[in-house]
Amino acid sequence: MMAFNAIYAQDAVMNVRCRSSVPAGQPFQITFDVNARASNFKMPSLKGLNLMSGPSTGYSSSMSIINGQVSQSVSYTFTIVVVADKEGTANVGAASCTVDGKSVNSRPFSIKIEKEAPQSANNQQGGWGQPRGNQRQQQQQAQEPAKTIDGNTLFARASINKSNLYQGEEAIIVYKIYTQVPLTQFQIDKLPRNKGFWSEDLSENMTQVKQYSETYNGRQYQVAEIRRGALYPQESGKLNIAPLKTDVVAIIQTRAQRQRTGTILDFFIDDPFFTPTQQQAVVKSLTSNSINVNVKPLPEAPEGFAGGVGNFSVSAKSDLKELHANEAFTYTVTISGRGNLSLLEAPHIDFPKGMEAYEPRVIDNINKGDNGLSGSRTFEWIITPQTQGEYDLPAFDYVYFDPSTGAYVTKQCNKVHVKVNKSLGNATSKSDVTELNSDIHHIMKNAKLYSADNAGRVPLLFWLALLIPALITAGVVVYARRQQEIAGDEASMRLQRANKLAKKRLRNAEKYLNGGNDEQFYEEIYKALWGGIADKFNIPLASLSSDTIRQQMADKNVEETLQQQILDTLKDVDFARFAPGDSSTKKHQIYNEAMETITNIAAIKVKFK
């Protein structure tokens, strides 16, 4: 095996894996590895080689979450199967692909083609008195499969662990290839779009295909799991899971028919023992079965239900136990367990009066295993107390639905106590004014009057009695003006925070904006929009629809123009998701439209009383 250096385009690299020497007449693979999401693969020139199959595309992905920071790496492989006719040197030119709109190329290389192996030579000559070149041509034209590939020999099958489940309940779907012939590779061009489901890919960390033996319909097969996913139905009723399409390269044995000579040797022509065989690579397209599932609606939800379906626990904490007024602290609520973690919404919390809080930041520490999602989702609020005092961030009930019992479960989250001391700033608070006023009455309580003869000796207390009210009045005026300035800047601050939140939600979509993966781009846009709307208007993801969004916006007195913008954007994105082949201009238009909409949604102020 040999590997070749590649030409870089920023961080993207294309390496080549191939044998350094091969016998003539023997098929072999050339694999081009790209350490990024790649598209538009262009074949290299092949001098001295014939293409048998390909290119086929493979994909792998890995994700790690450390201290709330998510990092992900992907790799693409493009594989071709080739064969050389004669010994000598074969030359392979530069292949290319597109990564983030830029071209990435491999380096050209050469392969040494050696003399055919003895078995291959016998297959070609056979000792039948025919010239080498003519007999090879006759054999290739006369080859017939010794083993055919039918629907019972090689097929794809989908299976699901639950066909009767609740709305929002997790189901695991597995796509397998069943084969009785050797396979060299497989390729999934497009994942099925299952309308009515939220899906999570459980194979993105897969580094090796899981293989084992299995008996199916009374026959023994080698089985390869090519994809595993978690599905969460968002609608009730009869739902259909679309089939998966994949291409595989199978290796079959072929038998070369020899030309009859009219002699006694013809007796051995039809004897398999004397008939040479060789391998042939065949590309087969497979389609799995579709699956129908019955989805039951959730029972009427009690107050406090935030969309969780599974088994969860909840806890809360503050990073500070004591601070000063107008300082900020972080309050976090963590929901841990198994189930639809990526769909959980922030719980509703009645923050104490005098505390200013804004939309929480969501931090995921979610593991994707063979049996679904597990881990935690954390909601992090930045809170600023306005006045001093002793505060209790209240205990609250967290409600989720347990599908194993078919009932709602209530877990109580602990309360968090915070002590807020007097502000260290220069701003005058209401408590400051009260204390000063008390001091004034104390000073003036024992004031004395002086005759006109002592006018030149007015005591200091007299002047203080005149100046302090003026100073208090001036302080109140300054404080009021400062509060007006803060209020005036608040809209700008909210807009800045909203822009950051929108960019964060659309960060994944931006990765695919200039690439060729339109499906993944629209999927991320779709998730960002619906997730942002669910967070803002406190709508369970299981209940999201255009009607519920319209009703919630009307109830919260959202401007009609903004209501229409949100609904129009949802319609445009939904149409684009199921209309592949959009131009780059259209994708940028959708991205900008989604960015503006999410920004406007997030900028709506959320007040806690």
Secondary structure, 3 states (H helix, E strand, C coil): CEEECECCECCECEEEEECCEEECCCCEEEEEEECCCCEEEECCCEECCEEEEEEEEEEEEEEEEECCEEEEEEEEEEEEEEECCCCEEEEECCCEEEECCEEEEECCEEEEEECCCHHHHHHHHCCCCCCHHHHHHHHHHHCEECCCCCCCCEEEEEEECCCEEECCCCEEEEEEEEECCCEEEEECCCCCCCCCEEEEECCCCCCCCEEEEEEECCEEEEEEEEEEEEEEECCCEEEEECCCEEEEEEEEEEECCCCCCCCHHHHHCCCHHHCCEEEEEEEEEEECCCEEEEEECCCCCCCCEEEEEEEEEEEEEECCCEEECCCCEEEEEEEEEEECHHHCCCCCCCCCCCEEECCCEEEEEEEEECCEEEEEEEEEEEEEECCCEEEEECCEEEEEEECCCCEEEEEEECCEEEEEECCCCCCCCHHHHHHHHHHHHHHHCCCCCCCHHHHHHCCHHHHHHHHHHHHHHHHHHHHHHHHHHHHHHHHHHHHHHHHHHHHHHCHHHHHCCCCCCHHHHHHHHHHHHHHHHHHHHCCCHHHCCHHHHHHHHHHCCCCHHHHHHHHHHHHHHHHHHCCCCCCHHHHHHHHHHHHHHHHHHHCCCCCCC
